[in-house]
Amino acid sequence: MSDLAVQNRESEQEVMPSFDFLLERETERNTLLAEHRAWLKEIKRERPLPKTHYRVAVYIRYFNQTRYEDYLSAHKKQFLDTLALCPNWMFVGFYVDEGSTAPNMESAPEWSRLLQDCYEEKIDLIITQKASNISKKLSELSFCTRLLAALPNPVGVYFVSEDIYTLASYYQEDLHDPYFLPDPGWKILPDDEPRREMLHD
């Protein structure tokens, strides 16, 4: 190998290679995310209105946290402080099931008690932090929200994290769909009869 080629190779080894292609991908991804968030903000969202009179229940799936000495009390206080901003809302109570993973409904006695109170027309609105608080089964969760919406006195569920209010006008038609709540793990296959199949890695 010539002396010139050796010198060129040695000088290349003294310069850090560029990883800008990673930044370009990240920049493109961030741009797409920013555009998506801006689009979401443009969509008219329906949420339970403070001017409406609701009897409100809060459902919590509690598991021990270390952020506070008494996490459950702190969490309840946050809910109560927020509900106090809505004077037309009558707070019915907390329904608290324990467990760190999404439950099956048969292992969630407080959720069952809450459903019974809905059937007895004691509640108009359920607020919970996220959909997985209620069930790890999409079909079970969808079934419950549809049943609650179909009651003579319809009961809505507001999932705070997902910003989903099940009695929103744009969900009324979807309430007749057996898979009312969307799940990224499902797809519709082209076929005579649409069917859903789980996506696996």
N, C-alpha and C positions, 0 to 999 in steps of 0.2 A: 504494500500500500504506500502511496506517495506521501511525502512529508506534508503536503498541502491538505490532503484528505484527512490525515490524522489530526492536523491542527483544527480543521473545520469541525470534526467530530468532537474534539475536546472542548471547543468553544460552545458547541450546542449543549454539552453537558453542564455548562456553567450558567445556563439561562433556564429559569423556571418555565416549564411548558404552560401554555394557556389553557385554563379550564372555563373559558368564557361561554362555551356551549352550554354548560350547566346553568349559568346565569341567564342565558337567553331563554332556555326552557322555563326556568323559574319565573322570569319576567313575563313570558307569554302566559304562563299559568296564572300569575297574579293579575294580569290584565283581564283574562277571561273571568276570574273570580270576581274582580271589581265590577265588570260589566254585568255579571249575573246578579250580584247584590243590588246594583242600581236598578236592574229590571224588576227584581222582587219588590223593591220599594215603590215602584210605579203601580203594582197590582193593588187594587182595592181589597183590603182585608177586612173581614167582619169579625168582630170580637164582642163578647158580652158588654153591653153598654151600661155605664154607671147610672144613667137616668132610669133604666128599667128596674122594676121591683123583682128581685130574685131572692129565693131562699137558698143560701149557698152552703155547700159542704166542701170541705177540703180533704182530699185523700192523699195520704203520705205513706210511702213505703220506706220504712226507717231501718237503717243499720248503723252501728256505732261509728261515729266519726271522731277524729281527734282535733279538728279545728277549734271546737269549743268544748268546755268542760262538760256541758250538758247540751249536746248538739240538738236534740229533739226540741227542747224548750226554746232554744234560739231560733230554730226553723219555724216553729209555731208563731213566735213573736213576729217574724218577718211577714208571715201571711196575715196575721191580725193587723199589723201596721198598714199593710197595703189595702186590706178590706175596709179599714176605717176611712179610707179616702172615698168610699162609695156608700154614702149614707142611706141610699135606697135598697142596699143589699142587706138582708137579714142573715147573719151567720148562724148556721144550724149546729155545726160542730166539726171536730176533727175525727177522721176515721184512719187509724194507723195500723198497718200490718208491718211485721218485722221480716227482714230478709235482705241480703245483699245482692241477690240475683232476681230477675223478673220471675214472678210466681206463676204457678197454675192457679186458676181461680178457686179450685177446690181447697187449696192450701192457704187461702187469703180470707179468713173469717170476717175481717172488718169490711172488705170489699163486698162480701156477701150481705152483710148487715146494711151497708150503704145501698145496695140494689133493692133490698127489701123496703127501706125507707123511701126510695124513689117510687116503688110500686104503691106505697101507701100515701103518695102525693105530699110528702113532707119536704121535698127538695125539687128545685127547678134547675139548679146549675151545680156541676161538680167541677172543681178546679184541682188539677194535679200537675206536678212538675213535668212529667214526660210520659209518653205512651207506654214505655216499658215498665212503668210503675204498676200497671194493671195486669198485664199478662205478657208472657214471652211468646204466646201463640197469636199470630196475626188474625187467624180466623176467629178465635175466641174474642179478641178485642173488637173486631169488626161486628161480630154478632151482638155483643153487649151494647155498643154505641147505636146500632140500628134498633135494638129493642127499646132502649131508652128514648130514642127519637120518636118511636111509634106509640108511646104511651098516650092515653087520653090527655094527660098533662105532660107534654114532651119535656124531657130532661136533656139538656146539653152538657157536653163535657168540653172543658177548655184545657188543652195541653199547652202549658206555658212554653216549654223549650221548643216545641215544633210550631208554635203559634197556630194551632188548629182549633177551631171552634166547630163542633160537630153539627150545630143547628144553623150554620151560616147558609144563606140562600143558595149559594153556588154548590152546596153539597146535597141539596134536597133530592135531586135525581140520583145521585150516587148512593143515597141511602138504600136504594133497591138493589144495588150491586153487592154480591156476597163478599167481595173484597174491597169494601168501602175505603179502608185506609191503605195508602200506597206503601209498597215495600220494594226496595231495590233488588231483592233476591228473587222476584217473580218476573216472568216474561210471558207475553201472549204469543203463542205459536201460530203460524199461518196454517189453517186447517178449515174443514167445513164447519166444525164447531170450535169456537175459541176455547182454549184450555190453558191453564197456567202450570208451569213446570218450574221446580226449584232450579236455580242456577248453582252449580257447584264449581269450586276452584279446580 
